[in-house]
């Protein structure tokens, strides 16, 4: 028996017939791969923390942080990237002790919530509550750490060729929920004496969507997008 990918469709070749995998099985396999990738990245970060120094700058979050080429764009400071592609707020909360607290950062930059907002039945308040719990942890255990909560970035849900179809299909709720989450995030600033960095507006085009030059797929940033982010974050690093 052989497994072959034909034009993006996974099939099983048997001696007598070609049996295509159902969409359900493909989605299940994709989910398993996502979980495996998150676990591998978690283990990698735990191992890296064993040799990392304390009192440094740390970035944490989801894929937008994970894929941030910070070591190429920030060359005059030591910055640890502790992003994990696919992370939701509850996953960052659950792994926060091992991934972030163990290296006792001097400055911590948190960017999380975009994946939560892509799920139709997850409310901005639910995501904000998880993020608030993360902030409580750092403020209680490492009160000297400077905390910077970054606004969730805009998305582009247009029909532009760059934009993934699955992003465009979320056009009725995804952008609105991100705006609502950012408003909730702002309310945490005075409550916990943290810093809020609003990058949302600067990443938007004239229509209020993620600038197409700043993205590779409507969600994740291009090198140009990361360069803009770096220029802004350097003011606080």
N, C-alpha and C positions, 0 to 999 in steps of 0.2 A: 504493500500500500504506500502511495506517495502523496504528499501534500504539495500542491502547485498553486501559484497565484496567477490567474489569467485576467488581465485587464482590471486588476483591483478586486477580483472576486476569488476568494479562497475556495478551492475545490479539492476533493479527495479522488485520486485516481485509483480505481480498483481494476481487477482483471476483466470486468464485464461492463462497467458503466462509469460515468463521471457524475459524482454526487456533489452538488453545490452546498456549501454551508448556508444555513439560514441566516437572516439578518440578526435574529436573536442570538445565535451562537457567535456571530462576529462581534456584536456589541458586548457580549459576555467576555470574549477573549480580550477585547480592547480594555474593558474594565479591569480584568486581571492584570494586564500589562501595566496599566496606570498604577495599580496598587503595588505591583512589584517594583516599578520605577521609583515610587515614593519611598518605599522601604529601603531600596538600595541607596538612594540619596540621603536618607536619614542616617543609615549606617556610616556612609562616607563622612557626613558632617560630624558625627560622634567621634570617629577616628581622627579627623582633622583637629578637633578640639583638644585632643590629648597632647598635641604639639603646638597649639596656638598660644599666644601670649595674652595676658589679660590687659585691661585698660586701653583697648584699641577701638576703632570704629567698626561697627557691625551692621550689616544690612540683612533684614529678614523679610520673608514673604513667600509669594508663589512663583510662578514661572517668569513673571515680568522681572522679578529680582534675580531668580536663578540664572536667567539668560542675559543678565546685565553684564557686559564686558568691562566690569569696573576696573580690573587690573590694567587694561589697555588705556582706559580713559582717565583714570586717577593714578598718576604715577609718583606723586610727591607725598603720599600718605599710605600707611598700612590699613587696608580695608578688608575685612572678612565678609565674604558673601555666604549667607546662610539661607538662601532661598531654596524652595523645593517646588518644582513644577507640579501644578495640579492641586496645591494645598488650598484647603478651605480654612476659614477662621478657626473652626473647632479642632482641626488637625494641627495647626500651629500652636494652639493653646495646649494641646495634649503633649506635644513634643518640646515645648518651650524650655523646660528645665535643662534637658540634655543638650539641646541645640544652641541655646543662647545664654542662659544663666551661668552655665559652667565656665564660660570664658569672661565673665564679668566685664562687659564692655564699658568703655568710657562714654561713648555715644552710640545710641541704638536708633536706627531708622527702620520703621515698620511700614510696609506697604502690603495690605491684605484686604480681601473682600470681593475682588472682582469675580472670582469663581462662584462665590455664594450668590451674587446678584444674577448670575446666568441661570440659576435654578428658579423656575417660575414660582414655586411655593415656598421659597426661603425669603423671609422678609428682611428689609434693611435693619430692623431692630434686633433680630436674631443675630445677625452678623456683628452688629455694634456691641451687643452684650458679650459676645465671645472676645472681641477685641478689647473691651473694657476689662475683662478678666485677665487678659494678657498684661495690660498696663498695671493692673493691681499687683500682679506678681512681681513685676520689675520694680515698682515703687516700694513694695514692702521688703523685698529681699536685697535689692541694690538701690537704695535711695539716692546714692550719689551719681548714678547713671543719668545722663541727659537723654531724654526720650523725645524722638521726633516722629510724629504720626503723619504720614504722607497721604494726601487725598488719593482716593482710587482714581485711576486715569480714565478719561473718556474712551468710548469705543466708536468705531465707524460701522454703522449698520446699513450703509448705502449699497447700491448695486454695482459699485466699482469693481473692476476685474480683480483687484487685489483682495477684496473682502471675501472671506469664506462664506459659503452659503449658510452654514449653521449660525454664523454671527448675524447675517442679514435677517434670518428667520426670527431672531429675538428682538426685532426692531420695535415691537409694540410695548415692551416692558423693560428691557435691559438698560438703556440709557437713563430712563426715568428713575429706576431703582438706584443706580450709581449716584445720581444727584442727591437722592434722599439719604443714602448712606453717608455721603460726605457732610451733609448738614448735621447728621447725628454725631459724626466724628468731631465736628467743631465744638460740640457741647462738652466734650471730654477735656478740652484744653484747660479751662479754669478749674474744673473739678479735680484734676489730678496734677496741676501745675506742670503740664507738658507743652511741647511746641507742636504747632500744626503747620505743615508746609503744603500750600495749595498750588499744585502743578496742573490742576484740571484746566483752568482757563487758558494757560499758555500752550497746552497741547491741542486745544480745539481750533478748528477752522471757523470761517465766518458763519457756518450753519450750525455750529455747536457740536460738531462731530470730531473725533480724533483726526487730526490733520493727516491726509493720505500719504504725505511725504514722511510722516513720522511712524508709519506702521508697515508691517509686512503682510498682515492678514486681516486688519480691522480691529485687532486686539493687542497683539504683541508689537513691540517697538522695533523700528529699523535702527541702523547705526545713527542716522540723523536724529531720530527721536531720543535715543540714549545720550547723544551729545548735548541736546537741549537739557535733558534731565540732569546730566552731570554739571552743566554750567550753573544750574539753579542750586543743586545740592552742595556744590562747592562753597556756597555762601555760608553753609552751616557746618560743614566738615572741619 
